[in-house]
Amino acid sequence: QAAALYGHPGQADLIGVMARQGTSAAVLAARIRAAVAGPQLSVVTGSKRGTAENPAAAADLSSFSDLALGSGVINVYVSLFVAGSTVALSVAERTRTWALLRAIGATPGQVRRAVMAELAVLGALAGPAGYLPGIWLASLTVRGFASHQFVPASTRSWASPVEILPSAAAAIIIAQIAGFLAAHRASRVRPAVALGEAAVERRYPGPLRLILGAAALVVGVNLILSSLRQPGSNSEIPLADEALLAFLAAAAFLTPYLIGPAERVLRVPLRVLGGVAGRLASAELQVRSRRMAAAAVAVALPVAYLGAIIVVDATTAQAAAAQSSQRLAADGIASAPGPGLAPSVLPAIRHQPGVSAAVGLAPTTVYLVQDAYPLSTTAEAVTPGPLGALLRLSVTSGSLQDFGPGDVALSTGAAEGGPRVGQTVTTYLADGTRYTAKVTAIFSRSLGFADALIPWAAAGGGHLGTSALSQVLIGGSAGTSPANLARRITSLSASYPGLQVTSRSVANAQYEQDASQDSYVNNLLLSVVGLLVSVALVNTLVVVTLQRRKELAVLRRVGATTRQLLTAAACQAGGLILIGVLLGIVSEIATVTTVSKAISGSPAPDIPWPSATVILGLVTLLTSLAVLAPTARMVVQRKET
């Protein structure tokens, strides 16, 4: 039976070997390797048998590795923003210390090494300190994946004290990278003017920051232009994500140059609404542009990054749901839990009264060869039948009529910049079998479905990685109600255990439910990034506010009241919120419009206003608390003194 289902006479993927009594698995494995070892053979024992025995587990491992890599890169990038802003402000706050060291003979290299050594020590302490919360969050994540059926319910997270070492190493590396520019700035203080530079903040940074910001901006614009030159291609999405990172980097470097123009725009409203306090807040924005720039970037980061995640997720879900409801034309869908339905169910369904058409589907994978490199592509294998009457795939060119062996149909994304209708392409099926086919159709409704269609009998059949049908799309005859159709098909369950039939409306509702479950990963990433950027926001604003200690003392001495100082802090917080929110929206707008155009064909994204309102509200609340709470404490302490 296994040989018949496999489809490769005389071949096998796996050979199970039982050891005689008294022979250990390790010894037996060594003997097998010595006897039949070759480049195509591997011998596994113990827990390593699981990956070989269950290919689905190997695929899950690959998916988890990709998820860990993608989310890890994002978290490292956001961590660099968090650490970079905090370190830069901390080093800048101690400018007088570095100036005094330079004045008594410390060399620039000694100052740089002092800063970097301090950060290395802090990183070494931070890695182990974050280890326990990290494994707790990892455990919650794995349980969440299990509850959403991404992994088996028995899956448990794995942790070892050895992981403290890479955690500490990663923290040290991030701290060193984040502190590089701050250490360079501290070492540039000249001994002759050390005290003067320590007392007066330079309004604008040096040329290096301008060059880096301009370079990041150019990279972001080029990424957006590259994505726009690929209309309808799924490659637009990763390009747009990379562009968002580039725009955020550009904002971090260039915001000190934007604070001045922003202050001039806000000057009149602040002075009209805040009076004397508004004038104080306006002067602070104008004189301390570098300090205010760091605070504005901290506000822009959660707006841009979290906003992009929720908008892209909502746009994708909306477009996928719309395409699903438009795509499905069948009156009923037959399916079964577990491996699916045997192919013999098709003729049995077609012979039922009231059935006008039936086509079977099975999800699989094909590898399209582009630029001499095979790219993994999601696909659906289809049995012969009137596919166009059961699925409205919105064929943009070619036709699916008479679709059969030797044919392949591609989505607009998979075919972008590649083959056209009538051309012959080289593909590889799920088991690696070469399949040379002619492109007979290009279709556009691929979200939540597949990027390729291949015949069930492709390359002679038996090469799809499965021998069962996941679904059978059923069309009813005129005058047959969906309820009667489902009842007649369900009568076959005695011969096909687990057979169930759902109507088109129920199938669409189930798809929307599955799509909402798939958004769990995005929500998980949103939560992690949200925590990181919230830490960055609070840390940065608290440090910036505490640096005003001497200024508040001087203002108290010249007659400023507690109410005026608190009102000035509130006006300053309001100005930072406006500047940061606008900066965040500008940073993300190119990304979300590009992704929306790639997914739905329209540059107008679907904005989930409740989620967007929550993000803006949290940013406003955290900003206000991080500015007003330290200010109030310093003002009260000065008054008591």
C-alpha positions as CSV (number, residue, x, y, z in Angstrom):
1,Q,0.0,0.0,0.0
2,A,2.8,2.4,0.8
3,A,4.5,1.7,-2.5
4,A,1.3,2.3,-4.4
5,L,0.7,5.6,-2.7
6,Y,4.3,6.8,-2.9
7,G,4.4,6.7,-6.7
8,H,8.1,5.9,-7.0
9,P,8.6,2.2,-7.8
10,G,11.6,0.6,-6.1
11,Q,12.3,3.7,-4.0
12,A,11.6,4.7,-0.4
13,D,12.2,7.8,1.8
14,L,12.5,6.1,5.1
15,I,13.6,2.6,6.3
16,G,12.8,1.6,9.9
17,V,15.3,-0.7,11.5
18,M,14.7,-2.7,14.7
19,A,17.7,-3.8,16.8
20,R,18.1,-7.4,18.0
21,Q,18.0,-7.9,21.8
22,G,21.3,-6.8,23.3
23,T,22.4,-4.5,20.4
24,S,22.3,-0.8,21.3
25,A,20.9,1.8,18.9
26,A,24.3,3.6,18.6
27,V,26.1,0.4,17.7
28,L,23.5,-0.6,15.2
29,A,23.6,2.9,13.6
30,A,27.4,2.7,13.3
31,R,27.1,-0.7,11.5
32,I,24.5,0.6,9.1
33,R,26.6,3.7,8.2
34,A,29.7,1.5,7.6
35,A,27.7,-0.9,5.4
36,V,25.5,1.4,3.2
37,A,26.7,4.9,3.9
38,G,26.4,7.4,1.0
39,P,25.8,11.0,0.3
40,Q,22.0,10.5,0.1
41,L,21.7,8.5,3.3
42,S,21.6,9.5,7.0
43,V,21.1,7.3,10.0
44,V,19.3,8.9,13.0
45,T,18.5,7.5,16.4
46,G,16.9,8.6,19.6
47,S,15.0,11.9,19.6
48,K,16.5,12.8,16.1
49,R,14.1,10.2,14.6
50,G,11.2,12.6,15.0
51,T,12.3,15.0,12.3
52,A,12.8,12.1,9.8
53,E,9.6,10.3,10.8
54,N,7.4,13.4,10.6
55,P,8.1,15.7,7.7
56,A,5.4,18.1,9.0
57,A,7.5,18.6,12.2
58,A,10.5,19.5,10.0
59,A,8.4,22.1,8.2
60,D,7.1,23.5,11.5
61,L,10.7,23.8,12.6
62,S,11.6,25.7,9.4
63,S,8.6,28.0,9.9
64,F,9.6,28.7,13.5
65,S,13.2,29.4,12.5
66,D,12.0,31.9,9.8
67,L,9.6,33.5,12.4
68,A,12.4,33.7,15.0
69,L,14.8,35.2,12.5
70,G,12.3,37.8,11.2
71,S,11.0,38.9,14.6
72,G,14.5,38.7,16.0
73,V,15.9,41.2,13.4
74,I,13.0,43.5,14.1
75,N,13.4,43.3,17.9
76,V,17.2,43.9,17.6
77,Y,16.5,46.9,15.4
78,V,14.0,48.4,17.8
79,S,16.3,47.6,20.7
80,L,19.0,49.6,19.0
81,F,16.6,52.6,18.9
82,V,15.8,52.0,22.6
83,A,19.4,51.7,23.7
84,G,20.7,54.3,21.3
85,S,18.4,57.1,22.4
86,T,18.9,56.3,26.1
87,V,22.7,56.0,25.8
88,A,23.1,59.1,23.7
89,L,21.1,61.2,26.3
90,S,23.0,59.6,29.2
91,V,26.4,60.4,27.7
92,A,25.3,63.9,26.7
93,E,24.1,64.6,30.2
94,R,27.6,64.0,31.4
95,T,29.3,66.3,28.9
96,R,30.8,68.3,31.7
97,T,32.4,65.2,33.1
98,W,34.0,64.3,29.8
99,A,35.1,67.9,29.3
100,L,36.8,68.0,32.7
101,L,38.6,64.7,31.8
102,R,39.8,66.3,28.6
103,A,40.9,69.4,30.4
104,I,43.2,67.4,32.8
105,G,44.8,65.5,29.9
106,A,42.6,62.5,29.0
107,T,43.0,61.6,25.3
108,P,40.0,61.2,23.0
109,G,40.8,57.4,22.8
110,Q,40.7,57.2,26.6
111,V,37.3,58.9,26.7
112,R,35.9,56.6,24.0
113,R,37.3,53.5,25.8
114,A,35.8,54.7,29.1
115,V,32.3,55.0,27.5
116,M,32.5,51.7,25.7
117,A,33.8,49.9,28.7
118,E,31.0,51.2,30.8
119,L,28.4,50.1,28.2
120,A,30.1,46.7,27.9
121,V,29.7,46.2,31.7
122,L,26.1,47.3,31.6
123,G,25.4,45.0,28.7
124,A,26.9,42.0,30.5
125,L,24.6,42.7,33.4
126,A,21.6,43.4,31.3
127,G,21.7,40.1,29.4
128,P,21.4,37.8,32.4
129,A,18.9,40.2,34.0
130,G,16.6,39.8,30.9
131,Y,17.0,36.1,30.7
132,L,14.3,35.0,33.2
133,P,11.7,37.4,31.8
134,G,12.7,36.2,28.4
135,I,12.1,32.5,29.0
136,W,8.8,33.4,30.7
137,L,7.7,35.3,27.6
138,A,8.9,32.4,25.4
139,S,6.8,30.0,27.4
140,L,3.8,32.2,27.0
141,T,4.4,32.4,23.3
142,V,4.7,28.7,22.8
143,R,1.5,28.1,24.8
144,G,-0.2,30.7,22.6
145,F,0.9,28.9,19.4
146,A,-0.4,25.7,20.8
147,S,-3.7,27.2,21.7
148,H,-4.1,28.5,18.2
149,Q,-3.1,25.1,16.7
150,F,0.1,26.3,15.1
151,V,2.0,23.5,17.0
152,P,0.9,20.3,18.7
153,A,-0.7,20.9,22.1
154,S,2.1,18.9,23.8
155,T,4.8,21.4,22.6
156,R,6.7,23.0,25.4
157,S,9.4,25.7,25.4
158,W,13.0,24.7,26.0
159,A,15.4,26.7,28.1
160,S,18.9,26.2,29.4
161,P,21.2,28.3,31.6
162,V,23.7,28.2,28.8
163,E,21.5,30.6,26.9
164,I,22.5,33.3,29.4
165,L,25.8,33.6,27.6
166,P,24.4,34.5,24.1
167,S,21.9,36.8,25.9
168,A,24.7,38.7,27.5
169,A,26.7,38.7,24.3
170,A,23.7,40.1,22.4
171,A,23.2,42.8,25.0
172,I,26.8,43.8,24.9
173,I,26.8,44.0,21.1
174,I,23.7,46.2,21.1
175,A,25.1,48.4,23.8
176,Q,28.4,48.8,21.9
177,I,26.6,49.7,18.6
178,A,24.2,52.0,20.3
179,G,27.0,53.8,22.2
180,F,29.4,54.2,19.3
181,L,28.3,57.6,18.1
182,A,27.7,58.9,21.7
183,A,31.3,57.9,22.6
184,H,32.6,59.5,19.5
185,R,30.8,62.7,20.4
186,A,32.1,62.7,24.0
187,S,35.7,62.2,22.8
188,R,35.6,65.2,20.5
189,V,35.5,67.8,23.3
190,R,38.6,69.9,22.9
191,P,40.6,70.7,26.1
192,A,40.9,74.4,25.4
193,V,37.1,74.9,25.3
194,A,36.0,72.0,27.4
195,L,34.1,73.9,30.0
196,G,32.4,76.1,27.5
197,E,31.2,73.2,25.5
198,A,30.0,71.5,28.6
199,A,27.9,74.6,29.6
200,V,26.3,75.3,26.2
201,E,24.6,72.6,24.0
202,R,25.4,72.8,20.3
203,R,22.2,73.5,18.5
204,Y,22.9,71.2,15.5
205,P,24.9,68.0,15.4
206,G,27.9,67.5,13.2
207,P,28.1,66.6,9.5
208,L,28.3,62.8,10.1
209,R,24.8,62.7,11.4
210,L,23.5,64.7,8.4
211,I,25.3,62.4,6.0
212,L,24.0,59.2,7.7
213,G,20.4,60.6,7.8
214,A,20.5,61.6,4.1
215,A,21.9,58.2,3.2
216,A,19.1,56.4,5.1
217,L,16.5,58.7,3.4
218,V,17.9,57.9,0.0
219,V,17.8,54.1,0.8
220,G,14.2,54.4,1.9
221,V,13.1,56.3,-1.2
222,N,14.9,53.8,-3.5
223,L,13.3,50.9,-1.8
224,I,9.8,52.4,-2.3
225,L,10.6,53.2,-5.9
226,S,11.8,49.7,-6.5
227,S,8.6,48.3,-5.0
228,L,6.5,50.6,-7.1
229,R,8.2,49.2,-10.2
230,Q,6.9,45.8,-9.3
231,P,3.1,46.2,-9.4
232,G,1.1,43.3,-8.1
233,S,4.2,41.5,-6.8
234,N,4.4,40.1,-3.3
235,S,8.0,41.3,-3.2
236,E,6.6,44.7,-2.6
237,I,5.8,43.9,1.0
238,P,9.4,43.0,2.3
239,L,10.7,46.0,0.3
240,A,8.2,48.3,2.0
241,D,9.1,46.8,5.4
242,E,12.8,47.6,4.8
243,A,11.9,51.1,3.6
244,L,10.1,51.7,7.0
245,L,13.3,50.8,8.8
246,A,15.3,53.1,6.6
247,F,12.8,56.0,7.2
248,L,12.9,55.5,10.9
249,A,16.7,55.6,10.8
250,A,16.6,58.8,8.7
251,A,14.2,60.3,11.2
252,A,16.5,59.5,14.1
253,F,19.4,61.2,12.4
254,L,17.7,64.2,10.8
255,T,15.1,65.2,13.5
256,P,17.5,67.8,15.1
257,Y,17.4,69.7,11.9
258,L,13.5,69.6,11.9
259,I,12.9,70.8,15.4
260,G,13.7,74.4,14.5
261,P,11.1,74.6,11.7
262,A,8.6,72.7,13.8
263,E,9.1,75.2,16.7
264,R,8.4,78.2,14.4
265,V,5.1,76.5,13.3
266,L,4.1,75.8,16.9
267,R,5.4,79.1,18.3
268,V,2.2,81.1,17.9
269,P,-0.2,78.4,19.2
270,L,2.0,77.7,22.2
271,R,2.2,81.4,23.2
272,V,-1.5,82.1,22.6
273,L,-2.7,79.1,24.5
274,G,0.0,78.9,27.2
275,G,0.9,82.5,27.7
276,V,4.2,82.8,29.7
277,A,4.4,79.1,30.0
278,G,3.9,78.7,26.3
279,R,6.8,81.1,25.7
280,L,9.0,79.0,28.0
281,A,8.1,75.8,26.2
282,S,8.7,77.4,22.8
283,A,12.1,78.6,23.9
284,E,13.0,75.2,25.2
285,L,12.2,73.6,21.8
286,Q,14.2,76.3,20.1
287,V,17.4,76.2,22.2
288,R,17.5,72.5,23.1
289,S,16.9,71.2,19.6
290,R,19.1,68.1,20.0
291,R,17.5,67.1,23.3
292,M,14.0,67.7,22.0
293,A,14.9,65.8,18.8
294,A,15.7,62.7,20.9
295,A,12.3,63.0,22.7
296,A,10.4,63.5,19.4
297,V,12.0,60.4,17.8
298,A,11.0,58.4,20.9
299,V,7.4,59.5,20.4
300,A,7.6,58.9,16.6
301,L,8.9,55.3,17.0
302,P,5.8,53.7,18.5
303,V,3.5,55.7,16.2
304,A,5.4,54.6,13.0
305,Y,6.2,51.0,13.9
306,L,3.0,50.0,15.7
307,G,0.9,52.0,13.2
308,A,2.5,50.2,10.3
309,I,1.9,46.8,11.8
310,I,-1.8,47.3,12.5
311,V,-2.5,49.0,9.2
312,V,-0.7,46.3,7.1
313,D,-2.4,43.6,9.1
314,A,-5.8,45.1,8.7
315,T,-5.3,45.8,5.0
316,T,-4.1,42.2,4.4
317,A,-7.0,40.7,6.4
318,Q,-9.6,42.9,4.6
319,A,-8.3,42.1,1.2
320,A,-8.0,38.4,1.9
321,A,-11.6,38.3,3.2
322,A,-12.9,40.2,0.2
323,Q,-11.0,38.0,-2.3
324,S,-12.2,34.8,-0.5
325,S,-15.9,35.8,-0.7
326,Q,-15.5,36.8,-4.4
327,R,-13.5,33.7,-5.3
328,L,-15.7,30.9,-4.0
329,A,-18.6,30.1,-6.3
330,A,-19.3,26.5,-5.3
331,D,-22.6,25.7,-3.6
332,G,-21.0,23.3,-1.1
333,I,-17.6,22.2,0.1
334,A,-16.9,18.7,1.2
335,S,-14.0,18.0,3.5
336,A,-12.9,15.7,6.3
337,P,-10.6,16.1,9.3
338,G,-7.1,14.6,9.4
339,P,-5.5,13.6,6.1
340,G,-8.6,14.5,4.0
341,L,-10.6,12.5,1.6
342,A,-9.6,9.7,-0.7
343,P,-9.7,10.6,-4.4
344,S,-12.4,8.0,-5.0
345,V,-14.9,10.3,-3.3
346,L,-15.0,12.4,-6.5
347,P,-17.0,10.0,-8.7
348,A,-19.2,9.1,-5.7
349,I,-20.1,12.8,-5.2
350,R,-20.6,13.4,-8.9
351,H,-23.2,10.6,-9.1
352,Q,-25.3,12.0,-6.3
353,P,-28.6,13.6,-7.4
354,G,-28.5,17.4,-7.7
355,V,-24.7,17.6,-8.3
356,S,-23.8,19.4,-11.5
357,A,-20.0,19.6,-11.0
358,A,-17.3,18.6,-8.5
359,V,-13.6,19.4,-8.5
360,G,-11.1,18.2,-5.9
361,L,-8.3,20.4,-4.4
362,A,-5.2,19.5,-2.5
363,P,-2.7,22.0,-1.1
364,T,0.9,21.4,-2.1
365,T,4.1,23.3,-3.0
366,V,5.9,23.8,-6.3
367,Y,9.3,25.4,-6.9
368,L,9.3,27.9,-9.7
369,V,12.7,28.3,-11.3
370,Q,13.5,32.0,-11.7
371,D,17.0,33.3,-12.5
372,A,18.2,29.7,-12.2
373,Y,17.0,29.5,-8.6
374,P,14.0,27.5,-7.5
375,L,11.5,29.6,-5.4
376,S,9.1,27.8,-3.1
377,T,5.5,28.7,-4.1
378,T,2.2,27.8,-2.5
379,A,0.0,25.8,-4.9
380,E,-3.2,23.9,-5.2
381,A,-3.5,20.7,-7.1
382,V,-6.8,20.4,-9.0
383,T,-8.6,17.4,-10.5
384,P,-10.2,17.6,-13.9
385,G,-13.5,19.4,-14.1
386,P,-15.2,22.8,-14.7
387,L,-13.0,24.8,-12.3
388,G,-14.2,28.2,-13.6
389,A,-17.8,27.4,-12.5
390,L,-16.7,26.7,-8.9
391,L,-13.9,29.2,-8.4
392,R,-13.8,32.8,-9.7
393,L,-10.1,33.4,-9.7
394,S,-10.3,36.6,-11.8
395,V,-8.2,35.3,-14.7
396,T,-6.5,38.4,-16.2
397,S,-5.0,36.6,-19.2
398,G,-5.3,33.1,-20.7
399,S,-7.9,30.5,-19.7
400,L,-8.5,27.7,-17.2
401,Q,-10.7,25.8,-19.6
402,D,-9.3,22.3,-20.4
403,F,-6.7,22.7,-17.7
404,G,-4.8,19.5,-17.4
405,P,-1.4,17.7,-17.5
406,G,1.4,19.8,-18.8
407,D,-0.3,23.1,-17.7
408,V,0.3,25.5,-14.9
409,A,-1.6,28.7,-13.8
410,L,0.1,31.4,-11.8
411,S,-1.0,34.4,-9.7
412,T,-0.1,37.9,-10.8
413,G,2.4,38.0,-8.0
414,A,4.1,34.8,-8.9
415,A,4.2,35.7,-12.6
416,E,5.3,39.3,-12.2
417,G,8.5,39.9,-14.1
418,G,8.6,36.3,-15.2
419,P,6.6,34.0,-17.5
420,R,3.6,35.0,-19.6
421,V,0.7,33.0,-20.9
422,G,1.9,30.5,-23.5
423,Q,5.4,30.3,-22.3
424,T,7.0,27.1,-20.9
425,V,8.4,27.1,-17.4
426,T,10.4,24.7,-15.4
427,T,9.1,23.8,-12.0
428,Y,9.7,21.1,-9.4
429,L,6.9,19.4,-7.5
430,A,6.8,18.7,-3.8
431,D,8.9,15.6,-3.9
432,G,11.5,17.2,-6.3
433,T,10.2,15.8,-9.5
434,R,10.9,18.0,-12.5
435,Y,7.7,19.3,-14.1
436,T,7.9,21.3,-17.4
437,A,4.6,23.1,-18.0
438,K,3.0,25.7,-20.2
439,V,1.5,28.7,-18.5
440,T,-2.2,28.7,-19.5
441,A,-3.6,31.4,-17.2
442,I,-2.7,34.3,-14.9
443,F,-5.2,35.0,-12.0
444,S,-5.3,37.8,-9.4
445,R,-7.4,36.4,-6.5
446,S,-4.7,34.5,-4.7
447,L,-4.7,35.9,-1.2
448,G,-5.6,33.0,1.2
449,F,-5.6,30.5,-1.6
450,A,-2.4,29.8,-3.6
451,D,0.0,31.4,-6.1
452,A,0.0,28.5,-8.5
453,L,-2.4,25.8,-9.8
454,I,-1.2,22.5,-11.1
455,P,-3.2,19.5,-12.4
456,W,-3.7,16.6,-10.0
457,A,-2.0,14.3,-12.6
458,A,1.0,16.6,-13.0
459,A,4.1,14.6,-14.1
460,G,2.1,11.4,-14.0
461,G,0.6,11.9,-10.5
462,G,1.9,10.8,-7.1
463,H,4.4,13.6,-6.7
464,L,2.3,16.1,-4.7
465,G,3.4,15.1,-1.2
466,T,-0.1,13.9,-0.5
467,S,-2.5,11.3,-1.8
468,A,-5.7,12.8,-0.4
469,L,-8.0,15.7,-1.3
470,S,-8.4,18.5,1.3
471,Q,-11.6,19.8,-0.3
472,V,-14.1,19.0,-3.0
473,L,-15.9,22.0,-4.5
474,I,-19.5,21.0,-5.4
475,G,-21.9,22.8,-7.8
476,G,-25.6,22.1,-7.4
477,S,-28.1,21.7,-10.2
478,A,-30.8,24.2,-10.8
479,G,-33.5,23.9,-8.2
480,T,-31.4,22.1,-5.7
481,S,-31.2,23.9,-2.3
482,P,-27.8,24.0,-0.4
483,A,-29.5,22.1,2.5
484,N,-30.6,19.2,0.2
485,L,-27.3,19.1,-1.5
486,A,-25.4,18.9,1.8
487,R,-27.8,16.1,3.0
488,R,-27.2,14.0,-0.1
489,I,-23.4,14.3,0.0
490,T,-23.3,13.6,3.8
491,S,-25.0,10.3,3.1
492,L,-21.6,9.1,1.8
493,S,-20.0,9.4,5.2
494,A,-20.5,5.7,5.8
495,S,-18.0,5.0,3.1
496,Y,-15.8,8.1,3.8
497,P,-15.6,8.6,7.6
498,G,-15.5,12.2,8.7
499,L,-17.1,13.5,5.5
500,Q,-18.8,16.9,6.1
501,V,-20.3,19.5,3.8
502,T,-20.5,23.2,4.4
503,S,-22.3,25.9,2.5
504,R,-20.6,28.8,0.8
505,S,-21.6,31.3,3.5
506,V,-20.4,29.0,6.2
507,A,-17.1,28.4,4.4
508,N,-16.6,32.2,4.1
509,A,-17.3,32.6,7.8
510,Q,-14.8,29.9,8.7
511,Y,-12.2,31.5,6.5
512,E,-12.7,34.8,8.3
513,Q,-12.3,33.0,11.6
514,D,-9.1,31.3,10.4
515,A,-7.8,34.7,9.2
516,S,-8.4,36.2,12.6
517,Q,-6.5,33.3,14.2
518,D,-3.6,33.9,11.8
519,S,-3.3,37.5,13.0
520,Y,-2.2,36.1,16.4
521,V,1.4,36.2,15.1
522,N,1.1,39.9,14.2
523,N,-0.5,40.7,17.5
524,L,2.3,38.9,19.3
525,L,4.9,40.9,17.4
526,L,2.9,44.0,18.0
527,S,2.9,43.4,21.8
528,V,6.6,42.7,22.0
529,V,7.5,45.8,19.9
530,G,5.0,47.8,21.8
531,L,6.7,47.0,25.1
532,L,10.1,47.8,23.7
533,V,9.1,51.2,22.2
534,S,7.2,52.1,25.4
535,V,10.4,51.6,27.4
536,A,12.3,53.7,24.9
537,L,9.6,56.4,25.1
538,V,9.5,56.6,28.9
539,N,13.3,56.3,29.3
540,T,14.1,59.0,26.8
541,L,11.5,61.5,28.0
542,V,12.4,61.0,31.7
543,V,16.1,61.5,31.0
544,V,15.3,64.6,28.9
545,T,13.1,66.0,31.6
546,L,15.6,65.4,34.4
547,Q,18.2,67.3,32.4
548,R,16.2,70.4,33.0
549,R,16.9,70.4,36.7
550,K,19.2,73.4,36.6
551,E,16.9,75.3,34.3
552,L,13.9,74.8,36.6
553,A,16.0,76.1,39.5
554,V,17.0,79.2,37.6
555,L,13.4,79.9,36.6
556,R,12.3,79.5,40.2
557,R,14.9,82.0,41.3
558,V,13.7,84.6,38.8
559,G,10.1,84.3,40.0
560,A,8.4,81.5,37.9
561,T,5.5,79.9,39.8
562,T,4.9,76.3,40.2
563,R,1.8,76.6,38.0
564,Q,3.8,78.3,35.2
565,L,6.5,75.6,35.3
566,L,4.0,72.8,35.2
567,T,2.0,74.5,32.4
568,A,5.3,75.0,30.5
569,A,6.0,71.3,30.9
570,A,2.5,70.4,29.6
571,C,2.9,72.7,26.6
572,Q,6.3,71.1,25.9
573,A,4.8,67.7,26.1
574,G,2.0,68.7,23.7
575,G,4.5,70.1,21.3
576,L,6.5,66.9,21.4
577,I,3.4,64.8,20.9
578,L,2.4,66.8,17.8
579,I,5.9,66.7,16.3
580,G,6.5,63.0,17.1
581,V,3.0,61.9,15.8
582,L,3.5,63.8,12.6
583,L,7.0,62.4,12.2
584,G,5.8,58.9,12.8
585,I,2.9,59.2,10.3
586,V,5.3,60.6,7.6
587,S,7.7,57.7,8.3
588,E,5.1,55.0,7.8
589,I,2.9,56.5,5.1
590,A,5.0,55.4,2.2
591,T,5.2,51.9,3.6
592,V,1.5,51.3,4.3
593,T,0.4,52.8,0.9
594,T,2.9,50.7,-1.0
595,V,1.8,47.5,0.8
596,S,-1.9,48.4,0.3
597,K,-1.2,48.9,-3.4
598,A,0.5,45.5,-3.6
599,I,-2.3,43.7,-1.8
600,S,-5.5,45.4,-2.9
601,G,-4.5,47.4,-5.9
602,S,-5.4,50.7,-4.2
603,P,-2.9,52.9,-2.3
604,A,-5.5,53.7,0.3
605,P,-5.0,51.3,3.2
606,D,-7.6,50.0,5.6
607,I,-7.0,51.8,8.9
608,P,-8.4,50.1,12.0
609,W,-9.4,53.3,13.8
610,P,-10.0,51.8,17.2
611,S,-6.5,50.3,17.4
612,A,-5.0,53.5,15.9
613,T,-6.8,55.5,18.6
614,V,-5.6,53.2,21.3
615,I,-2.0,53.6,20.1
616,L,-2.2,57.4,19.9
617,G,-3.9,57.5,23.3
618,L,-1.2,55.4,25.0
619,V,1.6,57.5,23.3
620,T,-0.1,60.7,24.6
621,L,-0.6,59.3,28.1
622,L,3.0,57.9,28.4
623,T,4.5,61.2,27.0
624,S,2.5,63.3,29.4
625,L,3.4,61.2,32.4
626,A,7.1,60.9,31.5
627,V,7.3,64.7,31.2
628,L,5.0,66.0,33.9
629,A,5.8,63.5,36.7
630,P,9.5,64.3,36.9
631,T,8.9,68.0,36.4
632,A,6.4,68.1,39.3
633,R,8.7,66.2,41.6
634,M,11.7,68.6,40.8
635,V,9.5,71.7,41.2
636,V,8.1,70.5,44.6
637,Q,11.6,69.6,45.8
638,R,13.0,73.0,44.8
639,K,10.1,74.8,46.5
640,E,10.7,72.8,49.7
641,T,14.4,73.6,49.6
